[in-house]
Amino acid sequence: MTMVNEVLVGRISPKDEGAVKIADSVPLFHSNLALFRPLEVSLIMVTLTTCSPCGFLVNVS
């Protein structure tokens, strides 16, 4: 069994207090050793590919 680290992409619902609507998940890597640098780079890549300059999600299927 392999553990996969991933980021869930979504936004907080304005109608349901505390509810988060998940729009996508982005798998990052299959390792948990020395995660800080790879995690930082992965999160930058996710931000650049899923968020527009005005803060809305783009390219989410």
N, CA, C and O atoms as a CHARMM CRD file, in Angstrom:
* protein
*
  244
    1    1 MET  N      0.84300  -1.17400   0.00000 PROA 1      0.00000
    2    1 MET  CA     0.00000   0.00000   0.00000 PROA 1      0.00000
    3    1 MET  C      0.89000   1.24000   0.00000 PROA 1      0.00000
    4    1 MET  O      1.87000   1.30800   0.74200 PROA 1      0.00000
    5    2 THR  N      0.54900   2.21100  -0.82700 PROA 2      0.00000
    6    2 THR  CA     1.31200   3.44500  -0.93300 PROA 2      0.00000
    7    2 THR  C      0.44200   4.62300  -0.54100 PROA 2      0.00000
    8    2 THR  O     -0.71900   4.71500  -0.94000 PROA 2      0.00000
    9    3 MET  N      1.01100   5.51700   0.24000 PROA 3      0.00000
   10    3 MET  CA     0.29900   6.71800   0.64000 PROA 3      0.00000
   11    3 MET  C      0.50400   7.78500  -0.43300 PROA 3      0.00000
   12    3 MET  O      1.61600   7.96900  -0.92600 PROA 3      0.00000
   13    4 VAL  N     -0.57000   8.48600  -0.79200 PROA 4      0.00000
   14    4 VAL  CA    -0.47800   9.57300  -1.76500 PROA 4      0.00000
   15    4 VAL  C     -0.81800  10.87800  -1.06300 PROA 4      0.00000
   16    4 VAL  O     -1.87400  10.99900  -0.44200 PROA 4      0.00000
   17    5 ASN  N      0.06900  11.84600  -1.16100 PROA 5      0.00000
   18    5 ASN  CA    -0.19800  13.18100  -0.62900 PROA 5      0.00000
   19    5 ASN  C     -0.86600  13.98400  -1.72400 PROA 5      0.00000
   20    5 ASN  O     -0.39300  13.99900  -2.86000 PROA 5      0.00000
   21    6 GLU  N     -1.96600  14.65600  -1.39500 PROA 6      0.00000
   22    6 GLU  CA    -2.66300  15.44900  -2.38900 PROA 6      0.00000
   23    6 GLU  C     -3.26800  16.69100  -1.76500 PROA 6      0.00000
   24    6 GLU  O     -3.39500  16.79500  -0.54500 PROA 6      0.00000
   25    7 VAL  N     -3.63600  17.62400  -2.61400 PROA 7      0.00000
   26    7 VAL  CA    -4.26700  18.86600  -2.18700 PROA 7      0.00000
   27    7 VAL  C     -5.69500  18.85600  -2.70200 PROA 7      0.00000
   28    7 VAL  O     -5.93600  18.55300  -3.87100 PROA 7      0.00000
   29    8 LEU  N     -6.63700  19.18400  -1.83900 PROA 8      0.00000
   30    8 LEU  CA    -8.02000  19.35000  -2.26400 PROA 8      0.00000
   31    8 LEU  C     -8.23400  20.81900  -2.59300 PROA 8      0.00000
   32    8 LEU  O     -7.89600  21.69600  -1.79800 PROA 8      0.00000
   33    9 VAL  N     -8.79800  21.08500  -3.77000 PROA 9      0.00000
   34    9 VAL  CA    -9.03600  22.45300  -4.22200 PROA 9      0.00000
   35    9 VAL  C    -10.53200  22.72000  -4.13800 PROA 9      0.00000
   36    9 VAL  O    -11.33600  21.95600  -4.67300 PROA 9      0.00000
   37   10 GLY  N    -10.90100  23.80000  -3.47100 PROA 10     0.00000
   38   10 GLY  CA   -12.31900  24.12900  -3.34500 PROA 10     0.00000
   39   10 GLY  C    -12.50800  25.49900  -2.74900 PROA 10     0.00000
   40   10 GLY  O    -11.56900  26.28800  -2.63900 PROA 10     0.00000
   41   11 ARG  N    -13.73900  25.76800  -2.36500 PROA 11     0.00000
   42   11 ARG  CA   -14.02000  27.05400  -1.73000 PROA 11     0.00000
   43   11 ARG  C    -15.11200  26.87700  -0.68400 PROA 11     0.00000
   44   11 ARG  O    -15.88900  25.92400  -0.72700 PROA 11     0.00000
   45   12 ILE  N    -15.15400  27.80700   0.24700 PROA 12     0.00000
   46   12 ILE  CA   -16.15600  27.77700   1.30500 PROA 12     0.00000
   47   12 ILE  C    -17.47900  28.24300   0.72300 PROA 12     0.00000
   48   12 ILE  O    -17.54100  29.27100   0.04900 PROA 12     0.00000
   49   13 SER  N    -18.53300  27.48800   0.98400 PROA 13     0.00000
   50   13 SER  CA   -19.86200  27.81700   0.48100 PROA 13     0.00000
   51   13 SER  C    -20.43600  29.01000   1.23100 PROA 13     0.00000
   52   13 SER  O    -20.45200  29.00900   2.46200 PROA 13     0.00000
   53   14 PRO  N    -20.91100  30.03700   0.50900 PROA 14     0.00000
   54   14 PRO  CA   -21.48900  31.19400   1.19600 PROA 14     0.00000
   55   14 PRO  C    -22.84700  30.88200   1.82700 PROA 14     0.00000
   56   14 PRO  O    -23.26700  31.57200   2.75600 PROA 14     0.00000
   57   15 LYS  N    -23.54000  29.84700   1.33200 PROA 15     0.00000
   58   15 LYS  CA   -24.87500  29.51800   1.84200 PROA 15     0.00000
   59   15 LYS  C    -24.81900  28.63600   3.08500 PROA 15     0.00000
   60   15 LYS  O    -25.55300  28.86600   4.04600 PROA 15     0.00000
   61   16 ASP  N    -23.95300  27.63000   3.06700 PROA 16     0.00000
   62   16 ASP  CA   -23.84300  26.69500   4.18700 PROA 16     0.00000
   63   16 ASP  C    -22.62400  27.06000   5.01600 PROA 16     0.00000
   64   16 ASP  O    -21.49000  26.87900   4.57300 PROA 16     0.00000
   65   17 GLU  N    -22.85200  27.56600   6.20200 PROA 17     0.00000
   66   17 GLU  CA   -21.73700  27.97800   7.06000 PROA 17     0.00000
   67   17 GLU  C    -20.80300  26.81000   7.34300 PROA 17     0.00000
   68   17 GLU  O    -21.23200  25.75700   7.81500 PROA 17     0.00000
   69   18 GLY  N    -19.54400  27.00400   7.05400 PROA 18     0.00000
   70   18 GLY  CA   -18.54200  25.98600   7.34400 PROA 18     0.00000
   71   18 GLY  C    -18.41900  24.89200   6.30000 PROA 18     0.00000
   72   18 GLY  O    -17.48700  24.09100   6.36300 PROA 18     0.00000
   73   19 ALA  N    -19.34000  24.83600   5.33500 PROA 19     0.00000
   74   19 ALA  CA   -19.26700  23.79700   4.30800 PROA 19     0.00000
   75   19 ALA  C    -18.24100  24.18900   3.24700 PROA 19     0.00000
   76   19 ALA  O    -18.15300  25.35000   2.84800 PROA 19     0.00000
   77   20 VAL  N    -17.47400  23.20500   2.80300 PROA 20     0.00000
   78   20 VAL  CA   -16.47800  23.43900   1.75800 PROA 20     0.00000
   79   20 VAL  C    -16.86700  22.60400   0.54900 PROA 20     0.00000
   80   20 VAL  O    -17.07100  21.39600   0.66500 PROA 20     0.00000
   81   21 LYS  N    -16.96900  23.24400  -0.60800 PROA 21     0.00000
   82   21 LYS  CA   -17.28100  22.53000  -1.84000 PROA 21     0.00000
   83   21 LYS  C    -15.96300  22.18400  -2.52600 PROA 21     0.00000
   84   21 LYS  O    -15.24400  23.07100  -2.98600 PROA 21     0.00000
   85   22 ILE  N    -15.65000  20.88900  -2.59200 PROA 22     0.00000
   86   22 ILE  CA   -14.41400  20.42000  -3.20800 PROA 22     0.00000
   87   22 ILE  C    -14.61500  20.38700  -4.71900 PROA 22     0.00000
   88   22 ILE  O    -15.54700  19.75200  -5.21300 PROA 22     0.00000
   89   23 ALA  N    -13.74200  21.06700  -5.44900 PROA 23     0.00000
   90   23 ALA  CA   -13.84400  21.13100  -6.90300 PROA 23     0.00000
   91   23 ALA  C    -12.88200  20.16900  -7.59200 PROA 23     0.00000
   92   23 ALA  O    -13.15400  19.71500  -8.70400 PROA 23     0.00000
   93   24 ASP  N    -11.76200  19.85300  -6.94800 PROA 24     0.00000
   94   24 ASP  CA   -10.75400  19.01400  -7.58700 PROA 24     0.00000
   95   24 ASP  C     -9.78300  18.50700  -6.53200 PROA 24     0.00000
   96   24 ASP  O     -9.71400  19.04900  -5.42900 PROA 24     0.00000
   97   25 SER  N     -9.04600  17.48200  -6.86900 PROA 25     0.00000
   98   25 SER  CA    -7.93600  17.04400  -6.02300 PROA 25     0.00000
   99   25 SER  C     -6.70400  16.92400  -6.91400 PROA 25     0.00000
  100   25 SER  O     -6.78700  16.47800  -8.05900 PROA 25     0.00000
  101   26 VAL  N     -5.57300  17.32700  -6.37200 PROA 26     0.00000
  102   26 VAL  CA    -4.33000  17.32400  -7.13600 PROA 26     0.00000
  103   26 VAL  C     -3.32700  16.42600  -6.42200 PROA 26     0.00000
  104   26 VAL  O     -2.81900  16.79900  -5.36400 PROA 26     0.00000
  105   27 PRO  N     -3.02600  15.23300  -6.98400 PROA 27     0.00000
  106   27 PRO  CA    -2.02800  14.36800  -6.36500 PROA 27     0.00000
  107   27 PRO  C     -0.64400  15.00300  -6.47100 PROA 27     0.00000
  108   27 PRO  O     -0.28900  15.57600  -7.50100 PROA 27     0.00000
  109   28 LEU  N      0.12700  14.89600  -5.39700 PROA 28     0.00000
  110   28 LEU  CA     1.44000  15.53300  -5.37500 PROA 28     0.00000
  111   28 LEU  C      2.56600  14.51800  -5.48900 PROA 28     0.00000
  112   28 LEU  O      3.33800  14.55900  -6.44800 PROA 28     0.00000
  113   29 PHE  N      2.67400  13.60100  -4.52200 PROA 29     0.00000
  114   29 PHE  CA     3.74800  12.61900  -4.55700 PROA 29     0.00000
  115   29 PHE  C      3.40600  11.45000  -3.64300 PROA 29     0.00000
  116   29 PHE  O      2.45200  11.51400  -2.86800 PROA 29     0.00000
  117   30 HSD  N      4.20100  10.37200  -3.74300 PROA 30     0.00000
  118   30 HSD  CA     3.95800   9.12900  -3.01200 PROA 30     0.00000
  119   30 HSD  C      4.93800   8.91400  -1.87100 PROA 30     0.00000
  120   30 HSD  O      5.16200   7.77100  -1.47200 PROA 30     0.00000
  121   31 SER  N      5.51100   9.94300  -1.34800 PROA 31     0.00000
  122   31 SER  CA     6.51000   9.79700  -0.30300 PROA 31     0.00000
  123   31 SER  C      6.23500  10.79400   0.80500 PROA 31     0.00000
  124   31 SER  O      5.63000  11.84100   0.57400 PROA 31     0.00000
  125   32 ASN  N      6.67700  10.46900   2.00200 PROA 32     0.00000
  126   32 ASN  CA     6.51600  11.42800   3.09600 PROA 32     0.00000
  127   32 ASN  C      7.86200  11.80800   3.71600 PROA 32     0.00000
  128   32 ASN  O      7.89400  12.39300   4.79900 PROA 32     0.00000
  129   33 LEU  N      8.95800  11.48900   3.05600 PROA 33     0.00000
  130   33 LEU  CA    10.28100  11.82200   3.56900 PROA 33     0.00000
  131   33 LEU  C     10.71500  13.18900   3.05300 PROA 33     0.00000
  132   33 LEU  O     10.65100  13.45400   1.85300 PROA 33     0.00000
  133   34 ALA  N     11.14600  14.03100   3.93800 PROA 34     0.00000
  134   34 ALA  CA    11.63900  15.36900   3.58500 PROA 34     0.00000
  135   34 ALA  C     10.64700  16.10300   2.68700 PROA 34     0.00000
  136   34 ALA  O     10.97100  16.46400   1.55600 PROA 34     0.00000
  137   35 LEU  N      9.45100  16.32000   3.19500 PROA 35     0.00000
  138   35 LEU  CA     8.37500  16.87100   2.37900 PROA 35     0.00000
  139   35 LEU  C      8.40000  18.37800   2.18800 PROA 35     0.00000
  140   35 LEU  O      7.76600  18.87300   1.25600 PROA 35     0.00000
  141   36 PHE  N      9.09300  19.12300   3.01700 PROA 36     0.00000
  142   36 PHE  CA     8.91900  20.57200   2.99100 PROA 36     0.00000
  143   36 PHE  C      9.17200  21.18600   1.61800 PROA 36     0.00000
  144   36 PHE  O      8.29400  21.86700   1.08800 PROA 36     0.00000
  145   37 ARG  N     10.34100  20.96800   1.03100 PROA 37     0.00000
  146   37 ARG  CA    10.66200  21.59600  -0.26100 PROA 37     0.00000
  147   37 ARG  C      9.75600  21.08700  -1.38200 PROA 37     0.00000
  148   37 ARG  O      9.21300  21.91200  -2.11700 PROA 37     0.00000
  149   38 PRO  N      9.55800  19.75800  -1.56100 PROA 38     0.00000
  150   38 PRO  CA     8.65100  19.29800  -2.61700 PROA 38     0.00000
  151   38 PRO  C      7.21900  19.79100  -2.40700 PROA 38     0.00000
  152   38 PRO  O      6.52600  20.10700  -3.37500 PROA 38     0.00000
  153   39 LEU  N      6.77400  19.86000  -1.15900 PROA 39     0.00000
  154   39 LEU  CA     5.42000  20.34100  -0.88500 PROA 39     0.00000
  155   39 LEU  C      5.28600  21.80800  -1.26100 PROA 39     0.00000
  156   39 LEU  O      4.28200  22.20900  -1.84900 PROA 39     0.00000
  157   40 GLU  N      6.28200  22.60600  -0.92900 PROA 40     0.00000
  158   40 GLU  CA     6.25200  24.02800  -1.27000 PROA 40     0.00000
  159   40 GLU  C      6.17100  24.22200  -2.78900 PROA 40     0.00000
  160   40 GLU  O      5.36700  25.02400  -3.26400 PROA 40     0.00000
  161   41 VAL  N      6.98400  23.50600  -3.54300 PROA 41     0.00000
  162   41 VAL  CA     6.97400  23.60900  -5.00200 PROA 41     0.00000
  163   41 VAL  C      5.64000  23.11900  -5.56400 PROA 41     0.00000
  164   41 VAL  O      5.08700  23.73900  -6.47200 PROA 41     0.00000
  165   42 SER  N      5.12500  22.01800  -5.03500 PROA 42     0.00000
  166   42 SER  CA     3.85000  21.47800  -5.50500 PROA 42     0.00000
  167   42 SER  C      2.70900  22.45300  -5.27300 PROA 42     0.00000
  168   42 SER  O      1.86200  22.63200  -6.14700 PROA 42     0.00000
  169   43 LEU  N      2.67600  23.08400  -4.10900 PROA 43     0.00000
  170   43 LEU  CA     1.60700  24.03800  -3.81400 PROA 43     0.00000
  171   43 LEU  C      1.70000  25.27200  -4.71000 PROA 43     0.00000
  172   43 LEU  O      0.67600  25.83000  -5.10300 PROA 43     0.00000
  173   44 ILE  N      2.90700  25.69700  -5.03000 PROA 44     0.00000
  174   44 ILE  CA     3.07000  26.81500  -5.97200 PROA 44     0.00000
  175   44 ILE  C      2.52700  26.41600  -7.34200 PROA 44     0.00000
  176   44 ILE  O      1.83900  27.20300  -7.99000 PROA 44     0.00000
  177   45 MET  N      2.83500  25.19500  -7.78400 PROA 45     0.00000
  178   45 MET  CA     2.34300  24.72500  -9.07800 PROA 45     0.00000
  179   45 MET  C      0.82500  24.63100  -9.09600 PROA 45     0.00000
  180   45 MET  O      0.19600  25.02400 -10.07800 PROA 45     0.00000
  181   46 VAL  N      0.22300  24.11600  -8.02300 PROA 46     0.00000
  182   46 VAL  CA    -1.23400  24.02500  -7.93100 PROA 46     0.00000
  183   46 VAL  C     -1.84300  25.41500  -7.98400 PROA 46     0.00000
  184   46 VAL  O     -2.82400  25.63300  -8.69500 PROA 46     0.00000
  185   47 THR  N     -1.28100  26.35300  -7.24800 PROA 47     0.00000
  186   47 THR  CA    -1.79900  27.72000  -7.23000 PROA 47     0.00000
  187   47 THR  C     -1.73100  28.34600  -8.61600 PROA 47     0.00000
  188   47 THR  O     -2.68300  28.99500  -9.05000 PROA 47     0.00000
  189   48 LEU  N     -0.62100  28.15800  -9.31000 PROA 48     0.00000
  190   48 LEU  CA    -0.45600  28.76000 -10.63200 PROA 48     0.00000
  191   48 LEU  C     -1.36700  28.14700 -11.68400 PROA 48     0.00000
  192   48 LEU  O     -1.74300  28.82600 -12.64000 PROA 48     0.00000
  193   49 THR  N     -1.73100  26.87700 -11.53000 PROA 49     0.00000
  194   49 THR  CA    -2.54700  26.22100 -12.55000 PROA 49     0.00000
  195   49 THR  C     -4.03300  26.22400 -12.24600 PROA 49     0.00000
  196   49 THR  O     -4.82900  25.95000 -13.14400 PROA 49     0.00000
  197   50 THR  N     -4.44600  26.52400 -11.01500 PROA 50     0.00000
  198   50 THR  CA    -5.87000  26.45000 -10.68300 PROA 50     0.00000
  199   50 THR  C     -6.48700  27.76600 -10.26100 PROA 50     0.00000
  200   50 THR  O     -7.71100  27.84700 -10.15800 PROA 50     0.00000
  201   51 CYS  N     -5.70000  28.80200 -10.01300 PROA 51     0.00000
  202   51 CYS  CA    -6.25200  30.06300  -9.52300 PROA 51     0.00000
  203   51 CYS  C     -5.94300  31.19200 -10.48700 PROA 51     0.00000
  204   51 CYS  O     -4.82000  31.33300 -10.97100 PROA 51     0.00000
  205   52 SER  N     -6.95800  31.99000 -10.75500 PROA 52     0.00000
  206   52 SER  CA    -6.75000  33.18000 -11.57700 PROA 52     0.00000
  207   52 SER  C     -6.26100  34.31000 -10.68200 PROA 52     0.00000
  208   52 SER  O     -6.33400  34.19100  -9.45900 PROA 52     0.00000
  209   53 PRO  N     -5.76500  35.40200 -11.25400 PROA 53     0.00000
  210   53 PRO  CA    -5.28800  36.52200 -10.43100 PROA 53     0.00000
  211   53 PRO  C     -6.35200  37.10200  -9.49900 PROA 53     0.00000
  212   53 PRO  O     -6.01800  37.67300  -8.46100 PROA 53     0.00000
  213   54 CYS  N     -7.63400  36.95900  -9.86300 PROA 54     0.00000
  214   54 CYS  CA    -8.68400  37.52100  -9.00800 PROA 54     0.00000
  215   54 CYS  C     -9.15300  36.52900  -7.94900 PROA 54     0.00000
  216   54 CYS  O    -10.08900  36.83000  -7.20700 PROA 54     0.00000
  217   55 GLY  N     -8.52500  35.34600  -7.85700 PROA 55     0.00000
  218   55 GLY  CA    -8.81900  34.40900  -6.78500 PROA 55     0.00000
  219   55 GLY  C     -9.83800  33.33500  -7.11300 PROA 55     0.00000
  220   55 GLY  O    -10.16600  32.52800  -6.24300 PROA 55     0.00000
  221   56 PHE  N    -10.35400  33.29200  -8.33900 PROA 56     0.00000
  222   56 PHE  CA   -11.33100  32.27700  -8.70000 PROA 56     0.00000
  223   56 PHE  C    -10.63400  31.06300  -9.29100 PROA 56     0.00000
  224   56 PHE  O     -9.56800  31.17800  -9.89600 PROA 56     0.00000
  225   57 LEU  N    -11.24700  29.89600  -9.11100 PROA 57     0.00000
  226   57 LEU  CA   -10.68300  28.66700  -9.66200 PROA 57     0.00000
  227   57 LEU  C    -10.85800  28.64300 -11.17200 PROA 57     0.00000
  228   57 LEU  O    -11.90600  29.03100 -11.68800 PROA 57     0.00000
  229   58 VAL  N     -9.84400  28.19300 -11.87000 PROA 58     0.00000
  230   58 VAL  CA    -9.91700  28.02300 -13.31800 PROA 58     0.00000
  231   58 VAL  C     -9.35800  26.65600 -13.67500 PROA 58     0.00000
  232   58 VAL  O     -8.62800  26.05600 -12.88600 PROA 58     0.00000
  233   59 ASN  N     -9.69100  26.17000 -14.83900 PROA 59     0.00000
  234   59 ASN  CA    -9.20000  24.87400 -15.33000 PROA 59     0.00000
  235   59 ASN  C     -9.54500  23.72300 -14.39600 PROA 59     0.00000
  236   59 ASN  O     -8.76800  22.77600 -14.27400 PROA 59     0.00000
  237   60 VAL  N    -10.68100  23.78900 -13.74400 PROA 60     0.00000
  238   60 VAL  CA   -11.10900  22.70800 -12.85500 PROA 60     0.00000
  239   60 VAL  C    -12.23700  21.97100 -13.54200 PROA 60     0.00000
  240   60 VAL  O    -13.27800  22.55700 -13.84000 PROA 60     0.00000
  241   61 SER  N    -12.03500  20.68700 -13.79600 PROA 61     0.00000
  242   61 SER  CA   -13.07100  19.91800 -14.48500 PROA 61     0.00000
  243   61 SER  C    -14.02200  19.28700 -13.50900 PROA 61     0.00000
  244   61 SER  O    -14.96000  18.60100 -13.91600 PROA 61     0.00000
